[in-house]
Amino acid sequence: MADLPGFELTALHTPGHTDGHVCFLDRERDLFFSGDHVLAKISPNVGTMTSLLSNPLGAYLQSLRETGEVGIDRGLAAHVEAIPKLRERMAELLELLARGAVAQRVDGPVIRWEAVDGGMLDGQR
């Protein structure tokens, strides 16, 4: 918990993008600071280059499931724009991955998580 003047933020460990990725909850304002965990229009980069995790994509999916249960629907991401329907966006990402629409392909130093519909989740090995 971080206590800033006028704010009380709760930190949530959300490995996947990086091993030590953290998101913050502001329950008073109904805000979820998602960092690179959830982005509005693109899939986050699942980090494999510096990861010590045996399954970074699995860690990301578990983090996504857990943060989807916090009950906050407004997200502020690290890039581009706000996420007005955060839980909907999290469910969308989970559905894409759960229906087997992603396959791992190794291209030299890059691991690509390719979605059948043409979307892409790239991670560095």
N, C-alpha and C positions, 0 to 999 in steps of 0.2 A: 504494500500500500504506500503510495506517495501522497504526502500531505502538502499541497501547495496552497498559498493564500487564495481562497475562493474555489479551490478544486480539491476533490478527493478522488484520486485515480487508483484503480486496482490493476496490478500487472498480472498478465496471464502468459505463461510460457507456451509458445506456439511453434515448435520446431517444424521444419519442412523447407521454408525458403532458405533459412540458415539454421544451424543447430541451436543457436541461442536467441532466435527471434522472439520478440515479446510484443504483445498487444496490450492496450490499456482500456479499461472501462471507466466511464464517468456515469454512474447510475443516476445521479441527480439530474443531469442533462440528457439522459437517454442516448449517450454517444459511445461508440466503439471505435477507438483509434486502431485501425487494422494494420498500419504499416504496409508491408508487402505481403501480408497473409491473404488478404482478399482485395482484389482490384475490381473496379466497376465494369470494365468491358473486356479485359484480357485475363488470361489465366496467369497466376503468379509463377515465377521461375522457381522450380523446385531445385534447391542447391545440392549438387552432388560433388562439386569440385573440391570443396574444403570440408565436406561432411565426414564426421566420424560415425555417423549413424549407418547401420547396415542396410536400412531401407528408408531413405529420405522421403520417397513418395508415400510410403505407408505412414510415416510420422506426420506428414502434411495432412493426409486424409483423417487421421485420428485427431489432430489439432482442429481441423475444420469441423468435424462432428462435435467435439467438445465446445468449441466457441459458438456453434449454432444453437446451443442450449442456454446461452446466457440471457436470452429474452430481450435483447436490444436490437432495434431495427434500423437505426441510422448509423452509418459508418463513414469514417473519414480515413481515406487511404493515403499512402505515402506519395502516390502519383496521380496526377491529372484531376480527378473529380470525386465528389462525394458519392456515397452509395446510399440512396434513400430507402432501398428495400434490401437491407443487408441479409436478413435470414433467407429471403428469396434467392439472392445471389449465391449464398453458401450452398443452398439446396441444389441450385443449378450446377455448380461445380461438382458437387458430390454425385449427382445423377450422371453427368457426363462420364465420370470416372468409374462409377459403380456398374454401368451397363456395358463395361468392357470396351468402351470406345477409345481406349488408350493403349498403345503398345510401345515398348521400349525399343529404340534402335540406336546403336552405337556408331557414331561417325567420328572416328579419331578421338579427339579430346572432348567431344560433345555427346551427351546422351539426350536423345530426343524422345519425348513422350508424345507420340502422334495420335491425334484423335481421328477417327474414321471420317468425320464430317469436315476435315480440313483444318480444324483448330490445332494448336500446337502448345505443348508445355515443354519448354527446353530447360535442361539443366546442364551445368558444366560438370565434367567428371573430375 
